Amino acid sequence: MMPAAAEQNGPAEELFWTTRSTLDAIRTTLDKLDAALAVVDKRSRLGRGFLRRPVKHAKLSLKAGDITAYRERIKSYNIVLTSILQMVNL
């Protein structure tokens, strides 16, 4: 969220706050991705021994939609940050 003082300081300040909010959103997305992958990697009673791989594969299949959504968000954040860096270089 951009403070009221930032609105008065011009485009550089606005760019800073946009970058900061984008980086915060990236951190949140990566934390959610990490949590989703932790669920897949978590061991259970059923997932011991010879059933370990099929159980992990089933968990991964259940989380595949979430992981794909996080991947798309990360791609869009990459585009935003690339645009910001190009603006800085101008």
Contacts in CASP RR format, 6 or more apart in sequence:
PFRMAT RR
TARGET T0000
AUTHOR 0000-0000-0000
METHOD contacts of the structure
MODEL  1
MMPAAAEQNGPAEELFWTTRSTLDAIRTTLDKLDAALAVVDKRSRLGRGF
LRRPVKHAKLSLKAGDITAYRERIKSYNIVLTSILQMVNL
1 21 0 8 1.000
2 14 0 8 1.000
2 17 0 8 1.000
2 18 0 8 1.000
2 21 0 8 1.000
3 17 0 8 1.000
6 13 0 8 1.000
6 14 0 8 1.000
6 16 0 8 1.000
6 17 0 8 1.000
7 13 0 8 1.000
7 14 0 8 1.000
15 84 0 8 1.000
15 87 0 8 1.000
15 88 0 8 1.000
18 84 0 8 1.000
19 81 0 8 1.000
19 84 0 8 1.000
22 77 0 8 1.000
22 80 0 8 1.000
22 81 0 8 1.000
22 84 0 8 1.000
25 73 0 8 1.000
25 77 0 8 1.000
26 74 0 8 1.000
26 77 0 8 1.000
29 70 0 8 1.000
29 73 0 8 1.000
29 74 0 8 1.000
29 77 0 8 1.000
30 70 0 8 1.000
30 74 0 8 1.000
32 66 0 8 1.000
32 70 0 8 1.000
33 67 0 8 1.000
33 70 0 8 1.000
33 74 0 8 1.000
36 63 0 8 1.000
36 66 0 8 1.000
36 67 0 8 1.000
36 70 0 8 1.000
37 63 0 8 1.000
37 67 0 8 1.000
39 59 0 8 1.000
39 63 0 8 1.000
40 56 0 8 1.000
40 59 0 8 1.000
40 60 0 8 1.000
40 63 0 8 1.000
41 56 0 8 1.000
42 59 0 8 1.000
43 52 0 8 1.000
44 55 0 8 1.000
46 55 0 8 1.000
47 55 0 8 1.000
47 56 0 8 1.000
END
